[in-house]
Amino acid sequence: MLVSTILLAASLLWPTILLAQTTAAPLVLEAKILLGQVSGRIDHFGIDAKRQRLFVAELGNNSVSVVDLTAGKILRRITGLSEPQGVAYVPFTDGIFVANAGDGSVRVLRGEDLTAAERLELGDDADNVRVDTAHKRVLVGYGKGALAVIDPVRLSKTADIRLKAHPEGFQIDETGTEVFVNVPGAHEIVVADLATGSTQSLPTQGAGSNFPMAIDGAGHRVLAVFRRPPTLMALASQDGHVVAKAETCGDADDVFVDPKRRHVYVSCGEGVVDVLEPGEAGYRRMARVPTVPGARTSLFVPELDRLFVAVRAASHEPAAIWVFRPAS
């Protein structure tokens, strides 16, 4: 079903949706999908674009919600997890990988029926999950400093890439040969060779608490966002030198590049999404789109042309996924 058809049906049928009335900003709030009785922090998302399903890691609730985007409601809530932080869908095995901070496990679910397939023990603080489709592997950050390389077919760990401290946001570069890693505990950005496991440190120019990261493939840049001070730093993916810096919102936890528009979306616990665009003089803020304080995790899905933002339950807002549509 085409996205436009889905969203037309949603506007008519979803009882939990509030439609935005303005199109002035580069992001328009299109819908709110309620998550029900979910308390505490909501962490990262995964997407099964073919089935139109969004996976929501509800860390404070020890659960993962499976949201049916066609119907605009929760399809199922998977419980019994242990502080799930990262979740990713692996299309070539039809599996969902859920990384748990509480017990250090990676739970693997079958995509077709969401039943348990396997449990891998990493030992401690399993966090972000990334899928390397080209080389058919899954990477999971964990522990006091490592990326686990997992074979998603055999469901086994094949290697570790060692780091000086716990990895936060990381991304595989556009060539599929290197991985860039935010390691805030060591005050560094690391680039690791996926073939050899060798690593080197890149400059941070004194900035700290670098959590989210994105790859701008078209611009051949790595975008790292720091919380102290709130800064977006762009590094050349070829050699790691700093290309540009820009002020951004506070308490950032996710950043994405919109390849169609070359926009950058930074979601922050400050209660906004910063929208920036690159230019000759660096990055320019186009807009600061309001959300809710604490809503710092998000996911931009190019196939659906939508930005999903996690809103935790607050005094004036229920736990929900806010759906933003780029305005042009």
ChimeraX attribute file (.defattr): number of C-alpha atoms within 10 A of each C-alpha:
attribute: neighborCount
match mode: 1-to-1
recipient: residues
	/A:1	9
	/A:2	7
	/A:3	15
	/A:4	10
	/A:5	10
	/A:6	15
	/A:7	18
	/A:8	10
	/A:9	14
	/A:10	19
	/A:11	16
	/A:12	9
	/A:13	12
	/A:14	17
	/A:15	13
	/A:16	16
	/A:17	19
	/A:18	14
	/A:19	13
	/A:20	12
	/A:21	9
	/A:22	11
	/A:23	14
	/A:24	9
	/A:25	15
	/A:26	17
	/A:27	23
	/A:28	21
	/A:29	23
	/A:30	20
	/A:31	23
	/A:32	25
	/A:33	26
	/A:34	21
	/A:35	24
	/A:36	12
	/A:37	10
	/A:38	20
	/A:39	17
	/A:40	14
	/A:41	22
	/A:42	31
	/A:43	27
	/A:44	25
	/A:45	26
	/A:46	24
	/A:47	22
	/A:48	18
	/A:49	15
	/A:50	9
	/A:51	13
	/A:52	17
	/A:53	21
	/A:54	24
	/A:55	25
	/A:56	29
	/A:57	30
	/A:58	30
	/A:59	24
	/A:60	17
	/A:61	19
	/A:62	22
	/A:63	22
	/A:64	27
	/A:65	21
	/A:66	23
	/A:67	23
	/A:68	17
	/A:69	19
	/A:70	17
	/A:71	17
	/A:72	25
	/A:73	22
	/A:74	18
	/A:75	13
	/A:76	13
	/A:77	15
	/A:78	17
	/A:79	12
	/A:80	9
	/A:81	22
	/A:82	21
	/A:83	27
	/A:84	32
	/A:85	28
	/A:86	28
	/A:87	28
	/A:88	25
	/A:89	27
	/A:90	23
	/A:91	16
	/A:92	11
	/A:93	12
	/A:94	14
	/A:95	22
	/A:96	27
	/A:97	27
	/A:98	32
	/A:99	32
	/A:100	28
	/A:101	23
	/A:102	18
	/A:103	17
	/A:104	21
	/A:105	23
	/A:106	26
	/A:107	20
	/A:108	23
	/A:109	20
	/A:110	17
	/A:111	19
	/A:112	10
	/A:113	7
	/A:114	15
	/A:115	13
	/A:116	13
	/A:117	14
	/A:118	13
	/A:119	15
	/A:120	16
	/A:121	15
	/A:122	21
	/A:123	14
	/A:124	16
	/A:125	21
	/A:126	30
	/A:127	29
	/A:128	26
	/A:129	27
	/A:130	22
	/A:131	20
	/A:132	16
	/A:133	12
	/A:134	9
	/A:135	10
	/A:136	15
	/A:137	19
	/A:138	22
	/A:139	25
	/A:140	26
	/A:141	29
	/A:142	26
	/A:143	19
	/A:144	14
	/A:145	19
	/A:146	21
	/A:147	28
	/A:148	22
	/A:149	20
	/A:150	20
	/A:151	16
	/A:152	21
	/A:153	12
	/A:154	8
	/A:155	15
	/A:156	15
	/A:157	18
	/A:158	11
	/A:159	15
	/A:160	16
	/A:161	18
	/A:162	17
	/A:163	21
	/A:164	15
	/A:165	18
	/A:166	22
	/A:167	29
	/A:168	21
	/A:169	24
	/A:170	28
	/A:171	24
	/A:172	21
	/A:173	21
	/A:174	16
	/A:175	10
	/A:176	14
	/A:177	15
	/A:178	20
	/A:179	20
	/A:180	27
	/A:181	28
	/A:182	27
	/A:183	24
	/A:184	21
	/A:185	16
	/A:186	17
	/A:187	20
	/A:188	23
	/A:189	21
	/A:190	22
	/A:191	24
	/A:192	22
	/A:193	16
	/A:194	16
	/A:195	8
	/A:196	10
	/A:197	15
	/A:198	13
	/A:199	17
	/A:200	13
	/A:201	16
	/A:202	19
	/A:203	14
	/A:204	18
	/A:205	10
	/A:206	9
	/A:207	19
	/A:208	20
	/A:209	21
	/A:210	31
	/A:211	22
	/A:212	25
	/A:213	27
	/A:214	23
	/A:215	23
	/A:216	23
	/A:217	14
	/A:218	10
	/A:219	13
	/A:220	15
	/A:221	24
	/A:222	26
	/A:223	26
	/A:224	26
	/A:225	33
	/A:226	26
	/A:227	20
	/A:228	13
	/A:229	17
	/A:230	20
	/A:231	20
	/A:232	27
	/A:233	25
	/A:234	27
	/A:235	23
	/A:236	16
	/A:237	23
	/A:238	10
	/A:239	10
	/A:240	19
	/A:241	15
	/A:242	18
	/A:243	14
	/A:244	18
	/A:245	17
	/A:246	16
	/A:247	17
	/A:248	26
	/A:249	23
	/A:250	23
	/A:251	26
	/A:252	30
	/A:253	24
	/A:254	26
	/A:255	28
	/A:256	23
	/A:257	24
	/A:258	18
	/A:259	13
	/A:260	8
	/A:261	10
	/A:262	15
	/A:263	21
	/A:264	24
	/A:265	25
	/A:266	28
	/A:267	34
	/A:268	29
	/A:269	20
	/A:270	17
	/A:271	21
	/A:272	23
	/A:273	30
	/A:274	23
	/A:275	25
	/A:276	24
	/A:277	17
	/A:278	16
	/A:279	9
	/A:280	7
	/A:281	8
	/A:282	14
	/A:283	21
	/A:284	17
	/A:285	15
	/A:286	14
	/A:287	17
	/A:288	20
	/A:289	18
	/A:290	15
	/A:291	20
	/A:292	20
	/A:293	15
	/A:294	21
	/A:295	30
	/A:296	29
	/A:297	25
	/A:298	29
	/A:299	21
	/A:300	22
	/A:301	16
	/A:302	13
	/A:303	9
	/A:304	13
	/A:305	13
	/A:306	19
	/A:307	23
	/A:308	23
	/A:309	27
	/A:310	29
	/A:311	29
	/A:312	25
	/A:313	21
	/A:314	13
	/A:315	5
	/A:316	6
	/A:317	11
	/A:318	18
	/A:319	22
	/A:320	23
	/A:321	24
	/A:322	21
	/A:323	22
	/A:324	21
	/A:325	18
	/A:326	17
	/A:327	12
	/A:328	9
